[in-house]
Amino acid sequence: MIRPLDPVTSKQRVAYGFAFFVLFVAVWAWATFGGHVSKTFLANPLAMMQEGFELLTRHGFVFDIGMTIWRVVGGFVLAALVAVPLGVLMGAYKPIEAFLEPFVSFARYLPASAFIPLLILWAGIGELQKLLVIFIGSVFQIILMVAVTVGGTRRDLVEAAYTLGAGDRGIIRRVLLPSSAPDIAEILRLVLGWAWTYVIVAELIGSSSGIGHMITDSQALLNTGQIIFGIIVIGLIGLISDFLFKAVNAWLFPWKLA
């Protein structure tokens, strides 16, 4: 019997997750092999695997995957390098927060895809434009979330540090950052997932490579097998990066495992 907030073991978690994917594929196979959905609208699992094999072995899809990963990592790292220091300053200093928060709160609601026409005018259709789409989509979210995290640091820790003679820089370096670092790492993990949505949008327009470009070409050919394979590849890469992020966070901040 399942009860609210009852914990599950690691093995149970893996079993439940695996069971969902088995059920999902079973329903997909039933709908497609059973003729309930036309193959024009949804390829069956076997056709999807065949199309995926063709992409990987004959159409250079490995290069497209590499380009998409490079764009996600590049744009996300740029966003993190700008956003984390700004978020820390906003969280630590209330005047800076009062100065920047209205604009950041406004900008984070702007869809990154809306900037694509402008970015094409400003940066062309090369790699810089795609990196900027991911940057714009990620940077404001990170700034605000980091600011809230740093600003929520326990006040008694700050007061204790002042009592022991710490200065303003010491408060940031020895109290605010160590206290907030695990949560900041978790914020970066979450926003990295959002960055994947932005890169596909960037690749759908004016791109000659990448997973999004392949999906656009497959749409023109009504090849739903290739489209589904591309979507699954994105999900798998995202899942792997998520697990890696969690592992690194657990290694860097073991006291947060509880």
Buried (B, 14 or more C-beta within 10 A) or exposed (E): EEEEEEEEEEEEEEEEEEEEEEEEEEEBEEEBBEEEBEBEEBBBBEBBBBBBEBBBEEBEBEEBBEBBBBBBBBBBBBBBEBBBEBBBBBBBBEEBBEEBBEEBEEBBEEEBBEBBEEBBEEBEBEBBBBBBBBBBBBBBBBBBBBBBBBBEBEEEBBEEBBEEEBEEEBBBEBBBBEBBBBBBBBBBBEBBEBBBBBBBBBBBBBBEBBBBBBBBBBEEEEBBBBBBBBBEBBEEBBEEBBEEBEEEBEEEBEEEEE
